[in-house]
């Protein structure tokens, strides 16, 4: 596989993740990667602000608010 194949591979994986309602994240910041690894199994809320992704832990017992970005929530 050469570097020109990567966009197609990523596009395929992202479509599969969307269809399975699975979070797919590509991070280039090692600190954010470590932060996300430490949150495995927790209820998270992700907000995109410009080019920044803000990740925070949320209470899993609270109802999810319906927002434009939550259209995948059943």
C-alpha positions as CSV (number, residue, x, y, z in Angstrom):
1,X,0.0,0.0,0.0
2,X,1.4,3.4,-0.9
3,X,0.5,6.8,0.6
4,X,-2.0,7.6,-2.2
5,X,-4.2,4.7,-0.9
6,X,-4.6,6.1,2.6
7,X,-7.5,8.5,1.8
8,X,-9.5,5.6,0.3
9,X,-8.8,3.4,3.3
10,X,-9.7,6.1,5.8
11,X,-12.9,6.9,3.8
12,X,-13.9,3.2,3.9
13,X,-13.2,2.9,7.6
14,X,-15.1,6.1,8.4
15,X,-18.2,5.0,6.5
16,X,-18.1,1.7,8.3
17,X,-17.8,3.5,11.7
18,X,-20.6,5.8,10.9
19,X,-22.9,2.9,9.8
20,X,-22.1,1.0,13.0
21,X,-22.5,4.1,15.1
22,X,-18.9,3.8,16.4
23,X,-16.7,6.7,17.2
24,X,-13.7,7.1,14.8
25,X,-11.1,9.6,15.8
26,X,-7.9,10.5,14.1
27,X,-5.6,12.5,16.5
28,X,-2.2,13.8,15.8
29,X,-1.6,15.2,19.3
30,X,0.0,12.6,21.6
31,X,-1.5,14.3,24.7
32,X,-5.0,14.1,23.3
33,X,-4.4,10.4,22.4
34,X,-3.3,9.7,26.0
35,X,-6.2,11.6,27.4
36,X,-8.7,9.6,25.3
37,X,-7.0,6.3,26.2
38,X,-7.5,7.1,29.8
39,X,-11.3,7.5,29.2
40,X,-12.0,4.0,27.8
41,X,-15.3,2.8,29.1
42,X,-16.5,6.2,30.3
43,X,-19.5,8.2,29.0
44,X,-18.0,11.0,26.9
45,X,-19.2,14.2,25.2
46,X,-17.1,15.5,22.3
47,X,-17.4,19.1,21.0
48,X,-15.7,20.3,17.9
49,X,-14.6,23.9,18.2
50,X,-12.8,25.1,15.0
51,X,-10.0,22.6,14.7
52,X,-10.0,21.6,18.4
53,X,-11.9,18.6,19.8
54,X,-12.9,19.1,23.4
55,X,-13.5,15.8,25.2
56,X,-15.2,15.7,28.6
57,X,-16.6,13.0,30.8
58,X,-20.3,13.1,31.4
59,X,-22.8,11.4,33.7
60,X,-24.1,8.3,32.0
61,X,-27.3,8.5,34.1
62,X,-28.4,11.8,32.6
63,X,-30.6,11.8,29.5
64,X,-28.8,12.7,26.2
65,X,-29.8,16.1,24.8
66,X,-30.9,16.0,21.2
67,X,-28.7,18.3,19.2
68,X,-27.9,18.6,15.5
69,X,-24.7,16.6,16.2
70,X,-26.6,13.8,18.0
71,X,-28.5,12.5,15.0
72,X,-26.9,9.1,15.4
73,X,-28.3,8.6,18.9
74,X,-31.2,6.1,18.9
